Amino acid sequence: MRLLALNGSPRGPKSNSRFLTDEFLRGFAVTPANQAETLDIARPSDREKALAAFWNSDAVLLGFPLYTDAMPGLVKEFLEQVATLPRPDRRPTLVFLVQSGFPEATHTAPVARYLERLAGRLGCAFAGVVRRGNIEGIRTQPAWMVRGILGRFRGLGESFGRTGQLDPQELHKLAGRERIPRFALRLVCWWSRLMFWDRELKANHAYGKRFDTPYASGQ
């Protein structure tokens, strides 16, 4: 199988989307005959290559992050360009990878439904959407913390490489809970503030000003 893997993150090669895509491809490569090419569509040269290769691939994997429940603008633009190209009779199978910093699966559900309809409009077979939240920071976490999640991405890639399909039950498990309990959500927010946001504020000498209201009336 010839798989075209497209990274739709504006961060390019150093993005979380590329990090997870690479794990998926490690599993995909377990089947000896499989071939994969990875392109970052944030790069103009890669986008041109992606447009030229899209309709000539056996399968296309498009991965991207959600920004407040919306796909990046460069992904929207790319899909609009794809839709204007001449389409061959034999069209690729489409599989998508959507990751989010939000922990709840409810954030990725609407775009997953859209992507399924998109595949139909393009006349392509739809293999499924790999969804996962709580991904922000995964590149900097210790190996023992991410071993399990990365193994599941590799497992999905291996399964897709053998069968051209994704296990719906595994996709459902990977997406996680639609909504998490309020207590757990508060814990996640506290942990993310402690491990990320407070560090960013201190690094930029803004921690002591985090409660300032410079635009409030009278100031």
N, C-alpha and C positions, 0 to 999 in steps of 0.2 A: 504494500500500500504506500502511495506517495502522499504524505501529509504536509500541508502548508500551515505552519503555526505562526499566527500573527499576534503580536503584542500591541494592544491598543492603549497602553498607558503613556501619558505625556512624559513620565519619568524615564522611559526607554529601557535600556538593558539593566539598569539598577533598580527596577521597580519590583514590587511584590508580585504583580501579575506575571512578569517574566520569570521570577523565582519559582512560582508554582507551575508555570508552563514547562519549565525545564525539568521539573520532577515528573510531570505527566509524560514528557518525551523520553525520560529514562526508562519508564515502564514500557512505552510504545516500542522502544528499540530492542526489547527482549526478543521479539520475533525477527529473525535474521533478515528476511526479505524486505522489511519495512524501511522506508527512507523518509526523512523529515528535513525541512528547511525552516528556519526561524527568521522572521523579519520584524523589525520595530517600525510600525507605521508612523511614529512621530518623526522619523527621519524621512525627508523628501525622497531620497534615492531608494530607500526600502519600500516606500509607499508605491512608487512606480513599478518596482519589481513585483510587489504584492498584487497590484491590479493586473499585471501581465500574466501572472501565474494562477490567479484565483480560479478561473473556469477550466484550467487544464490540469487541476489536481484531482486526486481520488477523494481526498477529504480535506477540509479546512477547519482548523481550530482557531477561534478568535477569542482571545482573553483580554479582559479590561477591568478596571476598578469602577466602583460606583462613587460618584460625588454627590452626596445628598440625594440618593436614590435615582440619579440620572447617569447615563453613560457619558464619557468625555465627548466633547464636540468633535474632536478629530475622528472618533469612531463613527459618529453620525455622518460626517462628511464622506468618509471612506465608503460606508454602506450605500450612500446615495450615488457615489461614483460607480460602484460595482453594478448597481441596478441599471445603469445606462449602457453597459457594455454588451456586445453581442453574446448570446448564450448558446453554447453547443447543445446538441441533443443529450449527450452524456454529461451529467452535472455532478459536482462533488457532494459528498455527505457533509453536513455542517454540524459541528459540535462547538459549544461555547463554554468559556470559563469566566465566571463573574465573581469577583472578590470584593469585600467591603470591610471597612473598619468597624462598622456597627456589628454587634454580636448577634442580633436577632435575624432570623431567616425572612421575616416579613419584609425586610428592606429589599431583598433580591428577588422576591416572588413576582412583582409586576413586570420587571424587565425580562424575566425568564419566559413569561407568557408572550411578551412581545416578540422575543427571539424565535419562539416556535412558529408564530404566525409569519415572521419574516422569512424563515426557511421555506414555508409554503408559497409565499409570494414570489420567491426567487425560483421556484420549481425544483428545490433541492430536498433530498432526504434529510431528516432531522434526527440526530443521534441523542440529543439531550443537552442540558445545561448543568455544568458542574458549578455549584454555588457554595460559597463559604464566607462567613462573616468573622469578625474579630481577627483580622489578618494584619492590620497595621502594626508594624514593629517586628514581624516574623523574621525578617532578615537579620535582626540583631539579637534575637533570643538564643539562649544556650541550646546546644544540639539536643539535649535530653528533653527539652520542652516541646520541640517541634518534630521529634522523630516520628511520633504516631501520625500526625496530620500529613507529613510528607510521604509517609509510607502509603497512606490511602490514595494520595494523588498518583503515586507510581503504580499502585494497583489498578486504578481506573485506566491509566494509560496502557498498561499491559493487557487488560481486558479488551480495550478498544482496538489495540493493535492486532489481537487475535481474531476478533469477531466483527469489528466495525460497529459495535453497539456499546452502550453504557447501561449498567445494571440500575434500573429505577430505584430499587430498594437501597442500594449503596449511595445513590445520589441524594435520596431523602435523608439518610443518616448523616451524610457529610454536611448537608445544609444546616442541620441543627434545629433547635426549637424555634417555632414561629415567634414566640415571645418568651422571655425569661422572667422569672419571679422578680418582684420589685426589689426585694432584699439583695438578690444576686446582681441586679442591674446597678444598684448603689455601690456594691462591692467592686464591680468592674470599673465604674466611673472613678471610684477612689483610687484603685490600682493604676489606671491609665493616667490619672492626674499625677500621682506620685512618681511613676516610672517614666513618664513622657512630658506632659505639659509643664509640670514644675521645673523639670530639668531644662526645657527650652526657655522658660522665662528667666531662669538663673543664668543660663549661658548668654542671654541677650541683655543682662543687667536690668530686667524688668520685673523681677519677682516682687520687690518691695512696692511696686506700683500697680499690682494686679487688681486692686479694688478702687483705683482712681476713676473718677467720673469727670473727665476734662470738659465734656460738652453739657454737663448739667447746668441748670439755670443758676445764674449768679456767680459762676466760676469763670 
